[in-house]
Amino acid sequence: MVRNHRLIIRFATVFDLATPPVVSPPIQLELRYETRDPYAVGMIFNPGRNSRAHCMIARDLLAAGLVSRSGEGNVRISPRPDNPELVVIALTAPSGQGVFETRTDVLARFLNDTYAIIASGDEHRWLSVDDALSRVLLNDRRNDRSPAEHD
């Protein structure tokens, strides 16, 4: 049975760039969880600004990274070795890379809110194959248009 109502959790927080010795201001971030994509957590950097960036991370990968090294390739998450109250998130994309730190308890609170809505292992009950295919096809159509045609 697919659940057909949509819930969204939006959680404002900050990440610090983990590039010592350079000190940079904290980065505003919105963590976002939607029941229509129950396996993923969205990260929107600089929400509400023109220069925002967006990435999606597996919810279970984010949770596992709170307690041990998790991920490989483009996303790696782990507790900071010298301070387990902080978690390190390393993101790599074609446009660049970034290593960020944030408080473990902040991410844990957000994840607990998501698991209160959809428990681990129950994600499939919220996933609609038809909706997922529609989103993929819509994205494909958008990518096929020339840059001048994009919104």
C-alpha positions in Angstrom: 0.0 0.0 0.0 1.4 3.4 -1.0 0.8 6.3 1.2 -0.5 9.2 -0.8 -0.3 12.2 1.5 2.9 14.2 1.4 4.8 15.5 4.4 7.9 17.7 4.4 10.3 18.3 7.2 12.4 21.5 6.8 15.2 22.1 9.2 17.4 25.2 9.2 21.0 24.8 10.4 24.5 25.8 9.7 27.6 23.9 8.5 31.2 25.1 9.0 33.7 24.7 6.2 36.4 22.3 7.5 39.4 23.8 5.7 41.8 25.0 8.4 43.6 27.3 8.8 41.2 29.4 6.8 38.3 30.6 8.9 35.1 31.2 7.0 31.7 32.2 8.1 29.1 29.4 8.8 27.1 28.3 5.8 23.4 28.5 6.0 21.8 25.2 5.2 18.3 23.7 5.0 17.9 20.0 5.5 14.8 18.7 3.9 13.0 15.4 4.1 10.0 14.5 2.0 7.8 11.5 2.2 7.5 11.3 -1.6 11.3 10.5 -1.6 11.6 8.6 1.6 15.2 7.3 1.1 16.8 10.7 0.7 17.6 13.9 2.6 18.0 17.1 0.6 20.7 19.6 1.5 20.1 23.1 0.3 23.1 25.4 0.8 22.3 29.1 1.2 18.6 28.7 1.0 16.6 31.7 -0.3 19.6 33.1 -2.1 20.5 33.2 -5.8 23.8 31.3 -5.3 22.3 28.2 -3.6 23.4 24.6 -4.2 21.4 21.5 -3.7 22.4 17.8 -3.2 20.7 14.6 -2.1 22.1 12.1 0.3 20.7 8.8 1.4 19.1 9.1 4.8 20.6 5.8 6.0 24.1 7.0 4.9 23.7 10.2 6.9 22.5 8.3 10.0 25.4 5.7 9.7 27.9 8.5 9.4 27.0 9.9 12.9 28.6 6.8 14.5 31.2 5.5 12.0 32.8 6.2 8.7 30.3 5.8 5.9 30.1 6.3 2.2 32.6 6.3 -0.6 33.1 8.3 -3.7 31.1 11.5 -3.9 29.7 11.4 -0.3 31.6 10.5 2.8 30.4 11.1 6.3 32.1 10.3 9.7 32.4 11.5 13.2 35.4 13.8 13.6 38.2 11.6 15.1 39.3 14.1 17.7 35.8 15.3 18.6 32.9 12.9 18.2 30.5 15.8 19.0 31.1 16.9 15.4 30.4 15.1 12.1 32.4 15.6 8.9 30.6 15.6 5.6 32.7 15.5 2.4 30.9 16.2 -0.8 32.4 15.9 -4.3 30.7 17.0 -7.5 31.9 17.9 -11.1 31.7 21.6 -10.1 33.9 21.2 -7.0 34.2 19.7 -3.6 33.6 20.7 0.0 34.3 19.4 3.5 31.9 20.5 6.1 31.5 20.0 9.9 28.4 20.3 12.0 27.2 19.1 15.4 26.3 15.5 15.7 23.3 16.2 17.9 21.8 18.6 15.4 21.9 16.0 12.6 20.6 13.3 15.0 17.6 15.5 16.0 16.7 16.1 12.4 17.1 12.3 11.5 15.0 11.4 14.6 12.2 13.6 13.2 12.4 11.8 9.9 12.3 8.3 11.5 9.3 9.4 13.6 7.4 9.8 10.3 8.8 6.9 8.3 10.7 4.2 10.2 13.8 2.7 8.7 12.6 -0.3 6.6 9.2 1.3 5.9 10.3 3.6 3.1 8.9 1.3 0.4 5.4 1.8 1.8 5.6 5.5 0.9 7.3 5.1 -2.5 5.1 5.4 -5.6 6.8 4.0 -8.7 4.4 6.0 -10.9 5.4 9.2 -9.1 9.1 8.4 -9.3 8.9 7.6 -13.0 7.0 10.9 -13.6 9.7 12.9 -11.9 12.5 11.1 -13.9 10.7 11.8 -17.2 10.0 15.4 -16.3 13.7 15.9 -15.4 14.7 14.2 -18.7 12.4 16.6 -20.6 13.9 19.6 -18.9 17.4 18.4 -19.6 16.6 17.9 -23.3 15.6 21.6 -23.7 18.1 24.2 -24.7 19.4 26.5 -21.9 17.4 29.4 -23.3 14.2 27.3 -22.8 14.8 26.6 -19.1 12.7 28.6 -16.5 
